């Protein structure tokens, strides 16, 4: 499902114009991204959590050049679904 599909479904079920729904969906995504950039987790009860995971520094190998490089510690975004959401998907 794409963003356009989501906008169409919400517009159809609520009767709100597609332009307004698109604006809300994009604002939601920008807000989540902004929070994660500030290293603040986003919790949506019954749906899941958008969290920041820290990856530790590690040594990697470039096989073609036979060299080792150090990958520094960094943050990655992740999504952890809620238990109720997981049980609904498993059914």
N, CA and C atoms as a LAMMPS dump frame, in Angstrom:
ITEM: TIMESTEP
0
ITEM: NUMBER OF ATOMS
273
ITEM: BOX BOUNDS ff ff ff
-5.0000000000000000e+02 5.0000000000000000e+02
-5.0000000000000000e+02 5.0000000000000000e+02
-5.0000000000000000e+02 5.0000000000000000e+02
ITEM: ATOMS id mol type element x y z
1 1 1 N 0.85 -1.173 0
2 1 2 C 0 0 0
3 1 3 C 0.897 1.239 0
4 2 1 N 0.585 2.179 -0.871
5 2 2 C 1.375 3.397 -0.979
6 2 3 C 0.7 4.532 -0.207
7 3 1 N 1.407 5.653 -0.125
8 3 2 C 0.846 6.817 0.557
9 3 3 C -0.437 7.269 -0.139
10 4 1 N -0.46 7.231 -1.46
11 4 2 C -1.652 7.619 -2.215
12 4 3 C -2.829 6.697 -1.885
13 5 1 N -2.555 5.398 -1.748
14 5 2 C -3.609 4.45 -1.377
15 5 3 C -4.159 4.75 0.013
16 6 1 N -3.271 5.073 0.937
17 6 2 C -3.689 5.421 2.294
18 6 3 C -4.569 6.661 2.274
19 7 1 N -4.147 7.681 1.532
20 7 2 C -4.927 8.916 1.428
21 7 3 C -6.295 8.626 0.836
22 8 1 N -6.36 7.814 -0.216
23 8 2 C -7.644 7.47 -0.837
24 8 3 C -8.557 6.731 0.129
25 9 1 N -8.025 5.768 0.872
26 9 2 C -8.828 5.009 1.837
27 9 3 C -9.381 5.91 2.931
28 10 1 N -8.549 6.783 3.477
29 10 2 C -8.999 7.682 4.551
30 10 3 C -10.033 8.662 4.017
31 11 1 N -9.797 9.211 2.84
32 11 2 C -10.746 10.158 2.247
33 11 3 C -12.085 9.484 1.984
34 12 1 N -12.049 8.248 1.511
35 12 2 C -13.284 7.525 1.212
36 12 3 C -14.061 7.196 2.488
37 13 1 N -13.348 6.778 3.543
38 13 2 C -14.038 6.372 4.763
39 13 3 C -14.503 7.549 5.619
40 14 1 N -13.844 8.711 5.518
41 14 2 C -14.224 9.853 6.35
42 14 3 C -15.009 10.91 5.603
43 15 1 N -14.926 10.935 4.284
44 15 2 C -15.61 11.952 3.506
45 15 3 C -14.87 13.277 3.444
46 16 1 N -13.627 13.312 3.907
47 16 2 C -12.803 14.516 3.869
48 16 3 C -12.091 14.57 2.52
49 17 1 N -11.835 15.78 2.031
50 17 2 C -11.168 15.938 0.74
51 17 3 C -9.775 15.299 0.759
52 18 1 N -9.359 14.79 -0.398
53 18 2 C -8.057 14.13 -0.507
54 18 3 C -6.914 15.086 -0.197
55 19 1 N -7.034 16.352 -0.596
56 19 2 C -5.962 17.321 -0.342
57 19 3 C -5.753 17.525 1.146
58 20 1 N -6.849 17.585 1.899
59 20 2 C -6.75 17.768 3.355
60 20 3 C -6.153 16.529 4.008
61 21 1 N -6.58 15.354 3.553
62 21 2 C -6.045 14.104 4.106
63 21 3 C -4.561 13.983 3.8
64 22 1 N -4.17 14.316 2.579
65 22 2 C -2.759 14.265 2.204
66 22 3 C -1.935 15.194 3.087
67 23 1 N -2.441 16.369 3.355
68 23 2 C -1.745 17.32 4.215
69 23 3 C -1.561 16.757 5.623
70 24 1 N -2.593 16.127 6.147
71 24 2 C -2.509 15.544 7.497
72 24 3 C -1.522 14.383 7.529
73 25 1 N -1.57 13.518 6.528
74 25 2 C -0.665 12.356 6.484
75 25 3 C 0.786 12.828 6.382
76 26 1 N 1.049 13.8 5.522
77 26 2 C 2.419 14.306 5.386
78 26 3 C 2.877 15.012 6.656
79 27 1 N 1.985 15.745 7.32
80 27 2 C 2.338 16.398 8.58
81 27 3 C 2.668 15.363 9.653
82 28 1 N 1.894 14.272 9.678
83 28 2 C 2.161 13.198 10.632
84 28 3 C 3.553 12.611 10.406
85 29 1 N 3.874 12.327 9.145
86 29 2 C 5.183 11.739 8.837
87 29 3 C 6.312 12.704 9.175
88 30 1 N 6.149 13.975 8.892
89 30 2 C 7.173 14.974 9.226
90 30 3 C 7.358 15.088 10.733
91 31 1 N 6.256 15.016 11.478
92 31 2 C 6.336 15.087 12.935
93 31 3 C 7.085 13.886 13.502
94 32 1 N 6.793 12.702 12.987
95 32 2 C 7.489 11.491 13.44
96 32 3 C 8.968 11.588 13.105
97 33 1 N 9.294 12.001 11.871
98 33 2 C 10.699 12.14 11.48
99 33 3 C 11.414 13.161 12.348
100 34 1 N 10.764 14.289 12.602
101 34 2 C 11.367 15.326 13.438
102 34 3 C 11.642 14.84 14.842
103 35 1 N 10.706 14.082 15.405
104 35 2 C 10.899 13.539 16.748
105 35 3 C 12.055 12.554 16.785
106 36 1 N 12.144 11.703 15.777
107 36 2 C 13.229 10.72 15.746
108 36 3 C 14.575 11.394 15.531
109 37 1 N 14.605 12.475 14.754
110 37 2 C 15.854 13.22 14.569
111 37 3 C 16.322 13.8 15.89
112 38 1 N 15.37 14.232 16.728
113 38 2 C 15.702 14.771 18.053
114 38 3 C 15.899 13.659 19.082
115 39 1 N 15.91 12.399 18.611
116 39 2 C 16.082 11.206 19.443
117 39 3 C 14.972 11.058 20.472
118 40 1 N 13.751 11.438 20.098
119 40 2 C 12.571 11.249 20.932
120 40 3 C 11.728 10.147 20.293
121 41 1 N 11.373 9.127 21.073
122 41 2 C 10.555 8.041 20.561
123 41 3 C 9.106 8.5 20.424
124 42 1 N 8.362 7.862 19.519
125 42 2 C 6.95 8.165 19.293
126 42 3 C 6.15 6.914 19.636
127 43 1 N 5.21 7.034 20.589
128 43 2 C 4.412 5.895 21.045
129 43 3 C 2.961 6.077 20.619
130 44 1 N 2.417 5.114 19.879
131 44 2 C 1.024 5.13 19.447
132 44 3 C 0.351 3.884 20.019
133 45 1 N -0.418 4.061 21.08
134 45 2 C -1.042 2.922 21.765
135 45 3 C -1.925 2.139 20.81
136 46 1 N -1.81 0.821 20.878
137 46 2 C -2.589 -0.059 20.033
138 46 3 C -2.029 -0.229 18.626
139 47 1 N -1.018 0.549 18.269
140 47 2 C -0.417 0.454 16.94
141 47 3 C 1.042 0.06 17.035
142 48 1 N 1.848 0.87 17.726
143 48 2 C 3.262 0.552 17.879
144 48 3 C 4.075 1.773 18.236
145 49 1 N 5.385 1.611 18.23
146 49 2 C 6.3 2.675 18.612
147 49 3 C 7.362 2.861 17.54
148 50 1 N 7.614 4.117 17.209
149 50 2 C 8.742 4.467 16.359
150 50 3 C 9.871 4.823 17.307
151 51 1 N 10.954 4.055 17.266
152 51 2 C 12.034 4.231 18.236
153 51 3 C 13.366 4.423 17.523
154 52 1 N 14.328 4.931 18.279
155 52 2 C 15.7 5.077 17.806
156 52 3 C 16.532 3.966 18.435
157 53 1 N 17.227 3.214 17.605
158 53 2 C 18.142 2.187 18.099
159 53 3 C 19.564 2.657 17.852
160 54 1 N 20.425 2.435 18.832
161 54 2 C 21.837 2.789 18.693
162 54 3 C 22.596 1.561 18.22
163 55 1 N 23.344 1.729 17.151
164 55 2 C 24.222 0.668 16.657
165 55 3 C 25.622 0.95 17.166
166 56 1 N 26.245 -0.029 17.781
167 56 2 C 27.579 0.128 18.337
168 56 3 C 28.626 0.21 17.222
169 57 1 N 29.765 0.767 17.568
170 57 2 C 30.883 0.826 16.624
171 57 3 C 31.336 -0.589 16.304
172 58 1 N 31.688 -0.836 15.049
173 58 2 C 32.152 -2.17 14.685
174 58 3 C 33.196 -2.085 13.588
175 59 1 N 33.942 -3.144 13.46
176 59 2 C 34.968 -3.244 12.43
177 59 3 C 34.407 -4.082 11.287
178 60 1 N 34.567 -3.578 10.072
179 60 2 C 34.081 -4.296 8.89
180 60 3 C 35.243 -4.491 7.925
181 61 1 N 35.06 -5.431 7.009
182 61 2 C 36.109 -5.714 6.037
183 61 3 C 35.611 -5.414 4.637
184 62 1 N 36.489 -4.785 3.851
185 62 2 C 36.254 -4.61 2.428
186 62 3 C 37.007 -5.744 1.743
187 63 1 N 36.28 -6.753 1.325
188 63 2 C 36.899 -7.963 0.802
189 63 3 C 37.661 -7.698 -0.496
190 64 1 N 37.126 -6.848 -1.368
191 64 2 C 37.777 -6.622 -2.657
192 64 3 C 39.126 -5.915 -2.507
193 65 1 N 39.256 -5.021 -1.524
194 65 2 C 40.52 -4.312 -1.303
195 65 3 C 41.341 -4.916 -0.168
196 66 1 N 40.76 -5.908 0.515
197 66 2 C 41.408 -6.569 1.647
198 66 3 C 41.837 -5.562 2.716
199 67 1 N 40.919 -4.671 3.064
200 67 2 C 41.182 -3.683 4.113
201 67 3 C 40.078 -3.759 5.168
202 68 1 N 40.37 -3.213 6.32
203 68 2 C 39.356 -3.127 7.366
204 68 3 C 39.007 -1.662 7.588
205 69 1 N 37.745 -1.43 7.879
206 69 2 C 37.299 -0.073 8.191
207 69 3 C 36.504 -0.119 9.488
208 70 1 N 36.457 1.005 10.148
209 70 2 C 35.692 1.101 11.384
210 70 3 C 34.414 1.88 11.085
211 71 1 N 33.292 1.24 11.363
212 71 2 C 31.997 1.898 11.201
213 71 3 C 31.651 2.504 12.558
214 72 1 N 31.497 3.833 12.625
215 72 2 C 31.254 4.465 13.929
216 72 3 C 29.86 4.154 14.47
217 73 1 N 29.679 4.42 15.762
218 73 2 C 28.375 4.263 16.393
219 73 3 C 27.39 5.204 15.714
220 74 1 N 26.175 4.711 15.47
221 74 2 C 25.173 5.55 14.819
222 74 3 C 23.768 5.118 15.237
223 75 1 N 22.796 5.986 14.978
224 75 2 C 21.407 5.719 15.306
225 75 3 C 20.655 5.299 14.055
226 76 1 N 19.684 4.386 14.235
227 76 2 C 18.81 4.003 13.134
228 76 3 C 17.363 4.035 13.626
229 77 1 N 16.427 4.417 12.763
230 77 2 C 15.021 4.38 13.161
231 77 3 C 14.492 2.955 13.079
232 78 1 N 13.535 2.636 13.942
233 78 2 C 12.935 1.308 13.95
234 78 3 C 11.473 1.43 14.366
235 79 1 N 10.691 0.424 14.004
236 79 2 C 9.289 0.365 14.397
237 79 3 C 9.065 -0.906 15.186
238 80 1 N 8.425 -0.774 16.343
239 80 2 C 8.107 -1.929 17.169
240 80 3 C 6.587 -1.987 17.298
241 81 1 N 5.943 -2.98 16.686
242 81 2 C 4.486 -3.046 16.737
243 81 3 C 3.975 -3.385 18.132
244 82 1 N 2.77 -2.899 18.447
245 82 2 C 2.132 -3.187 19.729
246 82 3 C 1.673 -4.643 19.756
247 83 1 N 1.536 -5.199 20.952
248 83 2 C 1.131 -6.598 21.088
249 83 3 C -0.247 -6.836 20.49
250 84 1 N -1.179 -5.91 20.704
251 84 2 C -2.518 -6.085 20.152
252 84 3 C -2.49 -6.05 18.628
253 85 1 N -1.664 -5.222 18.074
254 85 2 C -1.499 -5.128 16.623
255 85 3 C -0.922 -6.433 16.085
256 86 1 N 0.07 -6.966 16.776
257 86 2 C 0.698 -8.226 16.355
258 86 3 C -0.298 -9.371 16.358
259 87 1 N -1.133 -9.456 17.404
260 87 2 C -2.098 -10.555 17.473
261 87 3 C -3.133 -10.454 16.356
262 88 1 N -3.524 -9.231 15.988
263 88 2 C -4.487 -9.049 14.899
264 88 3 C -3.88 -9.462 13.563
265 89 1 N -2.615 -9.152 13.346
266 89 2 C -1.962 -9.501 12.088
267 89 3 C -1.75 -10.999 11.99
268 90 1 N -1.47 -11.666 13.102
269 90 2 C -1.211 -13.102 13.089
270 90 3 C -2.467 -13.925 12.792
271 91 1 N -3.648 -13.369 13.063
272 91 2 C -4.896 -14.124 12.835
273 91 3 C -5.197 -14.292 11.382
